[in-house]
Amino acid sequence: MPKITNMRMRRGRPERFIVTIDDDQEFIFMPDTVLKYGISLNKQFSDEEFLEIIKEDHLQQAKDQAMRYLSARSHSRQELIQKLRRKGYQLDVIHCALNDLEKIDLLNDEQFARLFIQNEIRLRLISRELLRHKLLSKGISRDFCDSLLEEMYPAELENEIIRTLTEKFIKLHSHYQGKELKKRLVNFLRNKGFQWDLIHQVLLKFNLMN
C-alpha cells in the first residue's frame, strides 16, 4: 500500500507536485489531483486507488497539454497525437484525452481543415494539389479532404490564383526575358504544386511558349 513520504511543489508553467512514495518512486501530479484526493504527507492509499489516481492524473495532464497547444493555434487531431507522443504520453491516454475534447467541440477536424484552407489560400496562394498534400499530412482523411477542396477551392479559383502568381512573378523578374523567364516561372509554379496543364495555360496567356 503506497504511503506518501515526501511532497514538493515544482514551480513554473504548469505547476506540479512531485510526490514520493515509500519505495522512493516519484510521481508528478497536477494540483487539482492533489486537492481532489487529499494527497498529503504520510497519507496511505490502496494499490488500486493509487493506480486509479495516476491514470486519471495522466489523462488530465494530457488534456491540459492539448489545451495549451490549442490555445496557441488550431490543430488537427493527428497533429496533437504527434505532439503529445513527443511529450511522452501513452497512446491510449492521448486518445481518451482527445475524445473528451472532441465531445465538447474544442477539437474539431472539420473546423480545423476549413480554417486551414482559408488561411493557405489567402496567405500563400498555393495550388489545390499542394493544399491537398498539406491536409493529408495533418491527418485529414482523403475522402473528406477531396470533398472539402471541391467545395472551397474550385477550379475557377485555382485558375485565378495561378494567373495572379504569374503576373506578380513577371513583374518582379522583368530583368529576365524569353526562355530564361519561362524556365524560372515554370519552376516557381511547379514548386507551388500546380499541374502542367494549368502552367501550360498561363504560358499561352502570357505569350511565353516560345
C-alpha positions as a Markdown table, in Angstrom:
| # | Residue | x | y | z |
|---|---|---|---|---|
| 1 | Met | 0.0 | 0.0 | 0.0 |
| 2 | Pro | 1.7 | 3.2 | -1.2 |
| 3 | Lys | 2.4 | 5.8 | 1.5 |
| 4 | Ile | 3.4 | 9.4 | 0.8 |
| 5 | Thr | 6.8 | 10.1 | 2.2 |
| 6 | Asn | 7.7 | 13.4 | 0.6 |
| 7 | Met | 6.0 | 16.2 | -1.4 |
| 8 | Arg | 7.3 | 19.3 | -3.0 |
| 9 | Met | 6.0 | 21.9 | -5.4 |
| 10 | Arg | 7.6 | 22.2 | -8.8 |
| 11 | Arg | 7.3 | 25.9 | -9.8 |
| 12 | Gly | 6.8 | 27.0 | -13.3 |
| 13 | Arg | 4.3 | 26.6 | -16.1 |
| 14 | Pro | 2.4 | 24.5 | -15.4 |
| 15 | Glu | 2.9 | 24.0 | -11.6 |
| 16 | Arg | 3.1 | 20.4 | -10.5 |
| 17 | Phe | 3.6 | 18.4 | -7.3 |
| 18 | Ile | 6.4 | 15.9 | -7.1 |
| 19 | Val | 5.2 | 13.1 | -4.8 |
| 20 | Thr | 7.4 | 10.4 | -3.4 |
| 21 | Ile | 6.1 | 7.1 | -2.0 |
| 22 | Asp | 7.7 | 4.7 | 0.4 |
| 23 | Asp | 9.7 | 2.7 | -2.2 |
| 24 | Asp | 11.3 | 6.0 | -3.4 |
| 25 | Gln | 9.3 | 6.2 | -6.6 |
| 26 | Glu | 8.4 | 9.7 | -7.7 |
| 27 | Phe | 5.2 | 10.8 | -9.4 |
| 28 | Ile | 4.2 | 14.1 | -10.8 |
| 29 | Phe | 0.6 | 15.2 | -10.1 |
| 30 | Met | -1.5 | 18.2 | -11.1 |
| 31 | Pro | -2.5 | 20.5 | -8.2 |
| 32 | Asp | -6.2 | 19.6 | -8.9 |
| 33 | Thr | -5.4 | 15.9 | -8.4 |
| 34 | Val | -3.7 | 16.6 | -5.1 |
| 35 | Leu | -6.6 | 18.6 | -3.8 |
| 36 | Lys | -9.3 | 16.1 | -5.1 |
| 37 | Tyr | -7.7 | 13.1 | -3.5 |
| 38 | Gly | -6.2 | 14.8 | -0.5 |
| 39 | Ile | -2.7 | 13.7 | -1.3 |
| 40 | Ser | -0.6 | 14.7 | 1.7 |
| 41 | Leu | 2.5 | 13.7 | 3.7 |
| 42 | Asn | 2.1 | 10.2 | 5.4 |
| 43 | Lys | -1.2 | 9.5 | 3.7 |
| 44 | Gln | -1.6 | 5.9 | 2.6 |
| 45 | Phe | -3.6 | 4.6 | -0.4 |
| 46 | Ser | -4.5 | 1.1 | -1.5 |
| 47 | Asp | -2.7 | -0.1 | -4.6 |
| 48 | Glu | -5.9 | 0.0 | -6.7 |
| 49 | Glu | -6.8 | 3.5 | -5.6 |
| 50 | Phe | -3.3 | 4.9 | -6.2 |
| 51 | Leu | -3.2 | 3.3 | -9.7 |
| 52 | Glu | -6.6 | 5.0 | -10.5 |
| 53 | Ile | -5.2 | 8.3 | -9.3 |
| 54 | Ile | -2.2 | 8.0 | -11.5 |
| 55 | Lys | -4.4 | 7.0 | -14.5 |
| 56 | Glu | -6.8 | 9.9 | -14.0 |
| 57 | Asp | -3.9 | 12.4 | -13.5 |
| 58 | His | -2.2 | 11.3 | -16.7 |
| 59 | Leu | -5.4 | 11.8 | -18.6 |
| 60 | Gln | -5.9 | 15.3 | -17.1 |
| 61 | Gln | -2.3 | 16.2 | -17.8 |
| 62 | Ala | -2.7 | 15.1 | -21.4 |
| 63 | Lys | -5.8 | 17.2 | -21.8 |
| 64 | Asp | -4.1 | 20.2 | -20.1 |
| 65 | Gln | -1.2 | 19.9 | -22.6 |
| 66 | Ala | -3.5 | 19.6 | -25.6 |
| 67 | Met | -5.4 | 22.7 | -24.4 |
| 68 | Arg | -2.2 | 24.7 | -24.3 |
| 69 | Tyr | -1.4 | 23.7 | -27.9 |
| 70 | Leu | -5.0 | 24.6 | -29.0 |
| 71 | Ser | -4.8 | 28.0 | -27.2 |
| 72 | Ala | -1.8 | 28.9 | -29.4 |
| 73 | Arg | -3.5 | 27.9 | -32.7 |
| 74 | Ser | -5.9 | 25.4 | -34.2 |
| 75 | His | -4.7 | 21.8 | -34.5 |
| 76 | Ser | -5.9 | 18.7 | -36.2 |
| 77 | Arg | -6.3 | 15.6 | -34.1 |
| 78 | Gln | -3.3 | 13.9 | -35.8 |
| 79 | Glu | -1.1 | 17.0 | -35.0 |
| 80 | Leu | -2.0 | 16.7 | -31.3 |
| 81 | Ile | -1.3 | 13.0 | -31.2 |
| 82 | Gln | 2.1 | 13.5 | -32.6 |
| 83 | Lys | 2.9 | 16.4 | -30.2 |
| 84 | Leu | 1.6 | 14.5 | -27.2 |
| 85 | Arg | 3.5 | 11.4 | -28.1 |
| 86 | Arg | 6.7 | 13.5 | -28.2 |
| 87 | Lys | 5.9 | 14.7 | -24.7 |
| 88 | Gly | 5.9 | 11.1 | -23.6 |
| 89 | Tyr | 2.1 | 10.4 | -23.2 |
| 90 | Gln | 0.9 | 6.9 | -23.9 |
| 91 | Leu | -1.3 | 6.5 | -27.0 |
| 92 | Asp | -4.4 | 5.2 | -25.1 |
| 93 | Val | -4.2 | 8.2 | -22.7 |
| 94 | Ile | -3.9 | 10.5 | -25.7 |
| 95 | His | -6.9 | 9.1 | -27.5 |
| 96 | Cys | -9.0 | 9.3 | -24.3 |
| 97 | Ala | -8.0 | 12.9 | -23.8 |
| 98 | Leu | -8.7 | 14.0 | -27.3 |
| 99 | Asn | -12.0 | 12.2 | -27.4 |
| 100 | Asp | -13.1 | 14.2 | -24.4 |
| 101 | Leu | -12.0 | 17.5 | -26.1 |
| 102 | Glu | -14.0 | 16.4 | -29.3 |
| 103 | Lys | -17.1 | 15.8 | -27.2 |
| 104 | Ile | -17.1 | 19.5 | -26.2 |
| 105 | Asp | -16.0 | 20.7 | -29.6 |
| 106 | Leu | -12.7 | 22.1 | -28.5 |
| 107 | Leu | -11.1 | 19.8 | -31.1 |
| 108 | Asn | -12.8 | 19.5 | -34.5 |
| 109 | Asp | -11.0 | 18.3 | -37.6 |
| 110 | Glu | -13.6 | 19.8 | -39.9 |
| 111 | Gln | -13.3 | 23.3 | -38.4 |
| 112 | Phe | -9.5 | 22.9 | -38.5 |
| 113 | Ala | -9.5 | 21.9 | -42.1 |
| 114 | Arg | -11.8 | 24.7 | -43.2 |
| 115 | Leu | -9.7 | 27.4 | -41.4 |
| 116 | Phe | -6.5 | 25.9 | -42.7 |
| 117 | Ile | -7.8 | 26.0 | -46.3 |
| 118 | Gln | -8.9 | 29.6 | -45.9 |
| 119 | Asn | -5.6 | 30.7 | -44.5 |
| 120 | Glu | -3.5 | 28.9 | -47.0 |
| 121 | Ile | -5.4 | 30.3 | -50.0 |
| 122 | Arg | -5.4 | 33.8 | -48.6 |
| 123 | Leu | -1.8 | 34.0 | -47.3 |
| 124 | Arg | 0.2 | 31.7 | -49.5 |
| 125 | Leu | -1.7 | 31.4 | -52.8 |
| 126 | Ile | -0.8 | 27.7 | -53.3 |
| 127 | Ser | -2.2 | 25.1 | -55.7 |
| 128 | Arg | -5.0 | 22.8 | -54.9 |
| 129 | Glu | -2.7 | 19.8 | -55.1 |
| 130 | Leu | -0.2 | 21.2 | -52.6 |
| 131 | Leu | -3.0 | 22.2 | -50.3 |
| 132 | Arg | -4.4 | 18.7 | -50.5 |
| 133 | His | -1.0 | 17.2 | -49.6 |
| 134 | Lys | -0.7 | 19.5 | -46.6 |
| 135 | Leu | -4.1 | 18.5 | -45.3 |
| 136 | Leu | -3.4 | 14.8 | -45.7 |
| 137 | Ser | -0.1 | 15.3 | -43.8 |
| 138 | Lys | -2.1 | 16.7 | -40.9 |
| 139 | Gly | -4.3 | 13.6 | -40.7 |
| 140 | Ile | -7.4 | 14.8 | -42.6 |
| 141 | Ser | -8.9 | 11.9 | -44.3 |
| 142 | Arg | -8.5 | 11.6 | -48.1 |
| 143 | Asp | -12.3 | 11.5 | -48.8 |
| 144 | Phe | -13.1 | 14.4 | -46.6 |
| 145 | Cys | -10.1 | 16.4 | -47.9 |
| 146 | Asp | -11.3 | 15.9 | -51.5 |
| 147 | Ser | -14.9 | 16.8 | -50.6 |
| 148 | Leu | -13.8 | 20.0 | -48.8 |
| 149 | Leu | -11.5 | 21.2 | -51.5 |
| 150 | Glu | -14.2 | 20.6 | -54.1 |
| 151 | Glu | -16.4 | 23.0 | -52.1 |
| 152 | Met | -13.8 | 25.6 | -51.0 |
| 153 | Tyr | -11.2 | 25.5 | -53.8 |
| 154 | Pro | -13.0 | 25.2 | -57.2 |
| 155 | Ala | -11.1 | 25.1 | -60.5 |
| 156 | Glu | -12.1 | 28.7 | -61.2 |
| 157 | Leu | -10.3 | 29.9 | -58.0 |
| 158 | Glu | -7.2 | 27.9 | -58.9 |
| 159 | Asn | -7.1 | 29.5 | -62.3 |
| 160 | Glu | -7.4 | 32.9 | -60.8 |
| 161 | Ile | -4.6 | 32.2 | -58.3 |
| 162 | Ile | -2.1 | 30.9 | -60.9 |
| 163 | Arg | -2.8 | 33.9 | -63.1 |
| 164 | Thr | -2.2 | 36.3 | -60.1 |
| 165 | Leu | 1.0 | 34.5 | -59.2 |
| 166 | Thr | 2.2 | 34.6 | -62.8 |
| 167 | Glu | 1.6 | 38.3 | -63.1 |
| 168 | Lys | 3.4 | 39.1 | -59.8 |
| 169 | Phe | 6.3 | 36.8 | -60.8 |
| 170 | Ile | 6.8 | 38.5 | -64.2 |
| 171 | Lys | 6.7 | 42.0 | -62.7 |
| 172 | Leu | 9.3 | 41.0 | -60.1 |
| 173 | His | 11.5 | 39.3 | -62.6 |
| 174 | Ser | 11.2 | 41.7 | -65.5 |
| 175 | His | 15.0 | 41.6 | -66.0 |
| 176 | Tyr | 14.6 | 38.1 | -67.4 |
| 177 | Gln | 13.3 | 37.5 | -70.9 |
| 178 | Gly | 12.3 | 34.7 | -73.2 |
| 179 | Lys | 13.4 | 31.2 | -72.3 |
| 180 | Glu | 15.1 | 32.2 | -69.0 |
| 181 | Leu | 11.9 | 33.8 | -67.8 |
| 182 | Lys | 9.8 | 30.9 | -68.9 |
| 183 | Lys | 12.1 | 28.4 | -67.1 |
| 184 | Arg | 12.1 | 30.3 | -63.9 |
| 185 | Leu | 8.4 | 30.8 | -63.9 |
| 186 | Val | 7.7 | 27.1 | -64.6 |
| 187 | Asn | 10.0 | 26.1 | -61.7 |
| 188 | Phe | 8.3 | 28.6 | -59.4 |
| 189 | Leu | 4.8 | 27.3 | -60.3 |
| 190 | Arg | 5.8 | 23.7 | -60.1 |
| 191 | Asn | 7.2 | 24.4 | -56.6 |
| 192 | Lys | 3.8 | 25.8 | -55.7 |
| 193 | Gly | 2.3 | 22.5 | -56.7 |
| 194 | Phe | 0.5 | 23.5 | -59.9 |
| 195 | Gln | 0.0 | 20.8 | -62.6 |
| 196 | Trp | 1.4 | 21.1 | -66.0 |
| 197 | Asp | -2.0 | 21.7 | -67.8 |
| 198 | Leu | -2.5 | 24.9 | -65.7 |
| 199 | Ile | 1.0 | 26.0 | -66.2 |
| 200 | His | 0.7 | 25.5 | -69.9 |
| 201 | Gln | -2.4 | 27.7 | -70.0 |
| 202 | Val | -0.7 | 30.6 | -68.3 |
| 203 | Leu | 2.3 | 30.3 | -70.5 |
| 204 | Leu | 0.0 | 30.6 | -73.5 |
| 205 | Lys | -1.9 | 33.5 | -72.0 |
| 206 | Phe | 1.3 | 35.5 | -71.3 |
| 207 | Asn | 2.9 | 34.6 | -74.6 |
| 208 | Leu | 5.8 | 32.6 | -73.0 |
| 209 | Met | 5.5 | 29.3 | -75.0 |
| 210 | Asn | 8.4 | 30.1 | -77.4 |
